[in-house]
């Protein structure tokens, strides 16, 4: 399979481009130094040894076939865990994938943003039912397009203000449209730098980004439809203003430090760049894997972001994200310390999207047949083999995490191959199928 390392060309506006998502172990190299397998298991009755071996073999096959340069997986259940790292940080590279490898987690940022919002609600600095106008005057007195494909000046006044809860539930009336047609609103969003897509926002500051967005009409009336992504990007601006500090500082103080997420943030320090995996996308014309974001100093994550995206801008590790997911599974507690109330967790994990809203909110074939949406995360109502269970979300750069209150299982999958289809990637399906086949009892 031929591969070339160059800058990624424009990726079309569709679902594949939107789901943009502890201690290191020593690594031993195999296959001439181009592949590494690192496994550590602290398992008892919760997982079967045979099932874990099958999961390793299934995931290793993706690396051996050249579908992925490398992958890290974590399974947790109570005090038991199974960690697995295999492959390399880059196609053709020799540096092994490790348990402490850094990944661009894309939309796995969203649940963290949801938790941060509920912390400010508990602090009394936000109300879920309040209009965003107090903190985001740029979004006051909205106009709404009469038709999605209509001219930007063909509008009507919004029926009501945008609420804080509309941002969490992605019902603010602005977001992704699944079409390649040249709608004026999509062209305007691209021109102003507020389009939904896999790349980080290029705005020099949160204020500049929200001003640009505020100059455009909404696509739907607030509360009318679920539209992916933009609401949570907006929420990041609101959180920073409510907290009186940068989004990164707020996340660090209230989430990362209490949970011991020492490798998580909106950029990678110079001393950790050697642990950052290379991100790839499959070129639809050539079929080759092209570099979407390089590792090292060339990475767009190697420097602080002018506008850190609360929708998809974090870098993290499998262990760091496991700590967050376990806190959510434990109803807001971590290590004897309460970070969120049980009521906040209940609100986050309740499906807030009505059947009527789902009917006018397309998002991939059959999505709403199995899913709901809470506060910044997905709720799996129905599942088949290969589907995740419980609560969580996926990241468009190739990441996935769900926690299941019924079984107590937390699964974390970390890759850096961008999604290229509305369907779940094969690696995702194989991971979740084999993970649940390994669960006992």
N, C-alpha and C positions, 0 to 999 in steps of 0.2 A: 504494500500500500504506500503510495507516494504521499508525502506531506511536505508542506513548505511553511516556513515561518515568515509571515509578513502581516501587515496590518489588515484587519478585517474590513471587508467592504460593507456597504449599507445593508442592514438586515431588515427585511420587510416587516411591516407592522402587523404582526399576528401573534398568536398565543405563545409560540416558541420564543419570541423576543420580548415577551412581557413578564413571564414568570421569573422576570428579572426584577433567598431565596434567601489536662492535668500533667501529670508528669510524662515527659517524653520517654519512650522506650528505645533502647539501642536497636539498630537495624542491621540485619545480616543480608548481604547481597547474594543473589543467585543468578544463574543464566548469564555468566560472563559479566556480572556487575550491572546488568540492565534491569534487573527485577529484584524486588525485596519482598519478603513475607515476614510480617511481625505479628505474632498472635499472643494474647495474654487472656487467660480465662480465670475468673474466680466464680466457678459455677457449682451449684448444688442441685437441688431438685427442680429448679425453675427452668432449666434448659437441658436438653439431651445432648450428650457428647456427639452422637451420630448426626443429629440435626445441625449442630454447629459445624461439623466437618463438611457436611453437604453445602451449607451456606458458604463456607470458605471456597470450596471447589467451584461453585456456581459463579461467585464474584471474581475469582481468579481467572475464570475462562474469559471474561470480558477484557481483562488485561492481556491475556495470551493471544486473543484474536486481534488485538490492536484497536478495539473499540474505545478503550480508555487507557491513558498512560498509567494511571494508578487510582486507588480508591482506599478510603478509610471507612470502616463501619464500627459502630458501637451498639451493643444491646445491653439493656439494664433491666433488672427485675428485683426490687428490694435491694438487698446487699450484694446481689450477684451481678456480674457484668462479663461481657465478652468483647474484647477489642481486637480488631484485625486491620492491618495496614499492608498493602501489597502494591507492587509496581513502582513507578518512578514519578518524580515531580513534573517531568516533561517527556513528550515523545522523543525517543532517541537519546535521552539523557541518562546519566548514571546516578545522580543523587536519588536515593530511595525515598519513596513515600513513607512517612512516619506518622505515628499517632499524634504528634504535635505539629503536623503540617498545617499551614495557614491557608484557609479557603475564603474566597469571596462568596459570601453566603446568600447574596441577592435577596429574594423575598422572604427568606427566613429572618430577615430583619423585622418584618412586620409584627409578629407576635411580641417581640421585645418592645416595640413601639407601643403596642396595645397595653402591655403591663406598665410601662412608664406613664402612660396616660392615666391609668387607674390610680397610680400612686399620687398624682397631682390632684385627682378627684378626692382621694382620701385626705389629702393635705388641706382641702378646702380652697385650692387655687383654681379649680375648674368645676363646672357642673356639666353633666352629660346633656342636659336639656337646654343649655344656654346657647344663644346665637354666637357664632364665632366673631361677630362684628367688634366686640370689645377688644379682642386681642389681634384681630385681623381686619382692620377697617378697609383694607384693600378689597375685601370680599363682601362688603355691605352693599345693599341695594342692587342685587343681581338682576341682569336681563337674561332671558332664556331663548334659545333658538326656537323658532316655530317648527322648523324641520332640520334634521341632522345634516342634510345635504344642502341646506339653504344658505343664502348670503349672510354675512356676519351682522348686518344691520336689520335683518328681518327677525325681530325679537318681540317678546312680551315680557312684562315684569314678572319676577319670581313670585310665586304664591306665598312664600314664607322665607325667612332667613335660613341659611345653612346652620345646622346645630353641631355641637361637638360630637354627638353620637353619630351624625351623618358621616363624619370623617372616619370614625372607627369602623362603621359598617359599609363604607364605600358607596354611600347613597347621597353624596353631595351634589350629584348631577354633572360630574366631569370625570373623564377617564378614557379608557381604551375603546376604540371602535374597531371591530374586526372586519375591515374592508381594505382593499387596495385602491378604492376609488378616490379621486382627488377632491374630497370634501373640503370646502373652504376652511372649516374649523380645524381640520387636521393640518392643512398647509400653514395656517396661522400659528398653530401650536409649535410646529417645527421651526418656523421662522423666529419665533420668540424664545425658543429654547426650553419649552415646557412640554414637549411631546413625550408620550410614554414610549419607552424603549429600553434596550439592554444597557446602554451606556449611561454613565453617571451624569447628572445634570452639570452643565457647563457654566451656570450662573456664578458670578463672582461672590454672591452672598445670598443668604435666605431672603433678605429684604428685596433684592433685585429680582429673585425668582418669583416671589409672591406678587410683586408689582406687575410683572409680565403676565402672570396668570390672571390677575384681576382686571386686565385690560380686555379680556375676552368674555363673550357670553357663555353661559352654561349650556350644556347639551340637553339636559333634562331638568325638569323641576326638582328642587331638593326633596329627597325622600321618595322619588318616583321609581327609580331603577338603581340596580347595583351596577357600578362601572368600575372596572379594575384599576387599581394602583394610585391614581392621582390623589384621592382623599387622604391616603396615609403619607404621601409626600407633603401635602399641605399641613397635616397634623404635626410634622416635625417642626415647621416654622412656629406653629401655635405653642407647642411644648416649650421651645426655647424661650419664647416671650413670657409664658406663664411662670417658668422656673427662674427667669432672670439670669440665665447663663446659657452657654452654648449647649447644643444638643449632646455633643460628645462628652462634655463635662458632667451633664446631668445623668447620662447613662452610666458613666464611670462611677459617680458617687452613689447612685441609688440602686444600680443593678450589677455592674461588673465587679466592683469591690466586694459587696456583701456576698456574692455568689462565688468569688474566687476566679472570675473569668479574666485571668491575667493577660490573655492573648487577644482579647476582643477590642475592636475600635473601628473608627472610620478610616484609618490609614495604618500602615505598617512601619514601625520604627526601623531605621537603617540597620540596627543590629539583629533584626529578625527577618530581613528580606530573603536570606538564604533558605528560609523555611516556607516561602510562598510558592505555591504550585502555579504553573502556567495554565491559563484559561484558553480553551479552544472552542471553535464553532465549525460545523461541517459546511463547507462551501457548496451550495446547491448546484452550482454549475460544474465544478470539477469533481465533486464528491470527496475532496481532500479535507483534512483538518487544517484550518488556518488558525494562527494565533489571534485570539480576541484581545487578550491582555497579557503582556509579557511578565515574567517574573523579574526580580531585581530592581535596579534603579529606574528602568524604563516603565515599570508598572504605573498606571494612573493612581494606584493605591500607595505608592511610595512617598507621597507627600500629602499634607493636610488638604482636605477638600474645602473649597470656598463655600460650597453649599452641601453639607452632609445629608444624604438622602435617608429619611426615616422609613422609606418604603423598600430600599434595597441596597444600602450603601455600606453595610458592615462587613468586616473581615473577622473570622473566628476560627476556632478549632473544634474538632468533634467533642472533646472533653468539656470545653467551655459551654458549648451548646447543650450538652447533656445536663450540666448543672442547672441551666435555665429550665429545661424541660422537666427535670425532677422537681424543681420548685413548683412549677405549674401543676404537676401530678399530685404533689403533696399539699395542694390547696393553699399555696402562698407561703409555706414555711420552708426554711432551709437551715439545717444545722441548729435547730432549736430557736431560730430567729424568724419572726413573721415579717415578710416583705409586703404581702398583700393580704387583705381580709378574705375570708371565704366568700363573702358576698361579692367582692370584686371578681374573684375567679368564676363564680356562678354566672355573673353577667357576661364575662368574656366568652364563656363556653356555651352560651345559649344561642340558638339559631334565631337571628333577628330579621331574616329576610322572608317576607310573606310569599305565599304561592303566587300572588298577582305580580309581585316584583320579580320573582324568579322567571315568570313567563315572558317578561320583556327584557331579560338580562342574559343574553347568550354568552356562554363561556365554554366552548368545547362540547363535543357530542356527549350527551348524557350526564353532564356535570351535575346539574341540579337534581337528577334522579337519585343520586347517592349522597349529595352534600348539602350542607348549609353553611352559613357564615355568621360568626359571632363578632366579637370585637377584635379585629385584626388577625383572625385565624379561621381555619376551616374546621368544620364539624362533619365527621364521616357518619352518616346515618345508616348506610348499607354498604356492604363490602363483599367482594368476590375474591378468590385466590389471586394474589398479586396486588391487591389493594391494601393501603395502610388502614389502620383502625384507630378510632378515638379522635384525637384533636391534634392539630398542628398545621403544617403547610410545607410547600416545596419552593425551592429557589431555582430560577431560570438558568443559573450557571452550573446546575447539576447537583443540587443539595436537597435533602429531605429530612424532616424530623416529625415524628408523631409520638404522642404518649397516650396510652390506653387505660383509662380508669378501671375498666372491667377486669383486665388481666394484670395491671401494674407494669406492663412492658413499655419501655421507652426504646425507640430505635432511632439511630442517627446514621445517615448516609452522606458522605462527602466525596464528590468528584468535581472536576472542573471542565466538563464538556457541556456546552450550552444545549438546552433543549431545542430540538429541530422539528417537532411535530406536535399537533394538538394532543396526541395520545401520550400516555406516560412512557418515558424512556424504558427500554428493555432492562437496563440496569436497575431502575427503580422497581419494576415488576418483579424481577428475580430476587432482589433484596427482600422486599416485603413478603413475598411468598415463602422464601426459605427461612426468613426470620420467624414467622409464625409456625412453620413446620417444626422449628427447633424448640418451641415453647411446650413445656410439660405441665399438666395439671390445670 
